[in-house]
Amino acid sequence: MKISNYKELELAKTPHGISANKLYDKDHAVIMHLNLKAGESLKPHITPVDVAFYILEGSPTIMVEDEKVQVKVDDIIESPKDIVHCIYNETNADVRVLVMKLPRPTTKTIMK
């Protein structure tokens, strides 16, 4: 058994400039823990695999293609591969999100 706590993991380098920890990185999936402070966001981007966002804390706004919706704790949002998506923290509170890429990408993400 392997047990990890995101608070004890090294920060991952991302092009988004936010706090991110890689919780799980195997051939078949990648799971990231994102922590967005008030006013922070990802840069809109396209991943070559399906992505699921699970909201742990806060009420971020999620954009998938041309749809943009504020979501809440315990929501799971699906973003199909090859679709532009983004996470925005437009609130005054922290947002924590699990990002699951399924399967693990073998090609690069495209920044918009």
C-alpha positions as a Markdown table, in Angstrom:
| # | Residue | x | y | z |
|---|---|---|---|---|
| 1 | Met | 0.0 | 0.0 | 0.0 |
| 2 | Lys | 1.2 | 3.5 | -0.8 |
| 3 | Ile | -0.2 | 6.5 | 1.0 |
| 4 | Ser | 0.5 | 10.1 | 0.0 |
| 5 | Asn | -0.7 | 13.4 | 1.3 |
| 6 | Tyr | -0.6 | 16.3 | -1.1 |
| 7 | Lys | 0.8 | 18.6 | 1.6 |
| 8 | Glu | 3.9 | 16.5 | 1.8 |
| 9 | Leu | 4.5 | 16.2 | -2.0 |
| 10 | Glu | 6.7 | 18.4 | -4.1 |
| 11 | Leu | 5.0 | 21.1 | -6.1 |
| 12 | Ala | 4.7 | 20.1 | -9.8 |
| 13 | Lys | 5.9 | 22.6 | -12.4 |
| 14 | Thr | 3.0 | 23.7 | -14.6 |
| 15 | Pro | 2.6 | 26.4 | -17.2 |
| 16 | His | -0.3 | 27.8 | -15.2 |
| 17 | Gly | 1.7 | 29.3 | -12.3 |
| 18 | Ile | -0.6 | 27.7 | -9.6 |
| 19 | Ser | 0.0 | 25.3 | -6.7 |
| 20 | Ala | -0.2 | 21.8 | -8.1 |
| 21 | Asn | 0.9 | 18.4 | -6.7 |
| 22 | Lys | 1.1 | 15.2 | -8.7 |
| 23 | Leu | -0.7 | 12.6 | -6.6 |
| 24 | Tyr | -0.7 | 9.7 | -9.0 |
| 25 | Asp | 1.4 | 9.2 | -12.2 |
| 26 | Lys | 1.1 | 5.8 | -13.9 |
| 27 | Asp | 0.9 | 4.6 | -17.5 |
| 28 | His | -2.9 | 4.5 | -17.4 |
| 29 | Ala | -3.7 | 7.7 | -15.5 |
| 30 | Val | -2.5 | 10.9 | -13.9 |
| 31 | Ile | -4.2 | 12.6 | -10.9 |
| 32 | Met | -3.2 | 16.1 | -9.9 |
| 33 | His | -4.2 | 18.2 | -6.9 |
| 34 | Leu | -4.7 | 21.8 | -7.7 |
| 35 | Asn | -5.0 | 24.7 | -5.2 |
| 36 | Leu | -6.2 | 28.0 | -6.7 |
| 37 | Lys | -6.1 | 31.1 | -4.5 |
| 38 | Ala | -8.6 | 33.8 | -5.0 |
| 39 | Gly | -8.4 | 35.3 | -8.5 |
| 40 | Glu | -6.1 | 32.5 | -9.9 |
| 41 | Ser | -7.0 | 30.4 | -12.9 |
| 42 | Leu | -5.5 | 28.0 | -15.4 |
| 43 | Lys | -4.7 | 29.1 | -18.9 |
| 44 | Pro | -7.3 | 27.7 | -21.4 |
| 45 | His | -5.8 | 24.5 | -22.9 |
| 46 | Ile | -6.6 | 21.3 | -24.8 |
| 47 | Thr | -5.5 | 17.9 | -23.5 |
| 48 | Pro | -5.2 | 14.9 | -25.8 |
| 49 | Val | -7.1 | 12.7 | -23.3 |
| 50 | Asp | -10.4 | 12.8 | -21.3 |
| 51 | Val | -10.2 | 14.9 | -18.1 |
| 52 | Ala | -12.4 | 14.8 | -15.0 |
| 53 | Phe | -12.4 | 17.5 | -12.4 |
| 54 | Tyr | -13.6 | 16.7 | -8.8 |
| 55 | Ile | -14.2 | 19.7 | -6.6 |
| 56 | Leu | -12.8 | 19.3 | -3.1 |
| 57 | Glu | -13.2 | 22.8 | -1.8 |
| 58 | Gly | -14.6 | 26.1 | -3.0 |
| 59 | Ser | -16.8 | 27.0 | -6.0 |
| 60 | Pro | -14.7 | 27.4 | -9.1 |
| 61 | Thr | -15.9 | 28.2 | -12.5 |
| 62 | Ile | -15.2 | 25.5 | -15.1 |
| 63 | Met | -15.1 | 26.2 | -18.8 |
| 64 | Val | -15.5 | 23.3 | -21.2 |
| 65 | Glu | -15.5 | 24.4 | -24.8 |
| 66 | Asp | -18.1 | 27.2 | -25.0 |
| 67 | Glu | -19.8 | 26.4 | -21.7 |
| 68 | Lys | -18.7 | 28.1 | -18.5 |
| 69 | Val | -20.4 | 27.2 | -15.2 |
| 70 | Gln | -19.7 | 27.8 | -11.5 |
| 71 | Val | -19.7 | 24.4 | -9.7 |
| 72 | Lys | -19.6 | 23.3 | -6.0 |
| 73 | Val | -17.9 | 20.9 | -3.7 |
| 74 | Asp | -18.4 | 17.2 | -4.6 |
| 75 | Asp | -19.3 | 18.0 | -8.2 |
| 76 | Ile | -17.4 | 16.0 | -10.9 |
| 77 | Ile | -17.1 | 17.7 | -14.3 |
| 78 | Glu | -16.1 | 15.8 | -17.5 |
| 79 | Ser | -14.1 | 17.3 | -20.3 |
| 80 | Pro | -13.7 | 15.2 | -23.4 |
| 81 | Lys | -10.3 | 15.0 | -25.1 |
| 82 | Asp | -9.3 | 17.6 | -27.7 |
| 83 | Ile | -11.7 | 20.2 | -26.2 |
| 84 | Val | -10.5 | 23.5 | -24.7 |
| 85 | His | -11.1 | 23.7 | -21.0 |
| 86 | Cys | -10.1 | 25.9 | -18.0 |
| 87 | Ile | -10.6 | 26.4 | -14.2 |
| 88 | Tyr | -11.2 | 29.9 | -12.8 |
| 89 | Asn | -11.3 | 30.9 | -9.2 |
| 90 | Glu | -13.5 | 34.0 | -9.3 |
| 91 | Thr | -14.2 | 33.8 | -5.6 |
| 92 | Asn | -12.5 | 35.2 | -2.5 |
| 93 | Ala | -11.9 | 31.7 | -1.1 |
| 94 | Asp | -9.4 | 28.9 | -1.9 |
| 95 | Val | -10.4 | 26.3 | -4.5 |
| 96 | Arg | -9.0 | 22.7 | -4.4 |
| 97 | Val | -9.6 | 20.4 | -7.3 |
| 98 | Leu | -8.6 | 16.8 | -8.3 |
| 99 | Val | -7.8 | 16.7 | -12.0 |
| 100 | Met | -7.8 | 13.2 | -13.4 |
| 101 | Lys | -6.3 | 12.6 | -16.9 |
| 102 | Leu | -7.5 | 9.3 | -18.3 |
| 103 | Pro | -5.5 | 7.6 | -19.8 |
| 104 | Arg | -2.1 | 9.2 | -19.1 |
| 105 | Pro | -1.3 | 11.6 | -22.0 |
| 106 | Thr | 1.4 | 10.5 | -24.4 |
| 107 | Thr | 1.4 | 13.8 | -26.3 |
| 108 | Lys | 1.6 | 17.4 | -25.2 |
| 109 | Thr | -1.2 | 19.7 | -24.0 |
| 110 | Ile | -1.9 | 22.6 | -26.3 |
| 111 | Met | -2.0 | 26.0 | -24.6 |
| 112 | Lys | -4.5 | 28.5 | -26.0 |
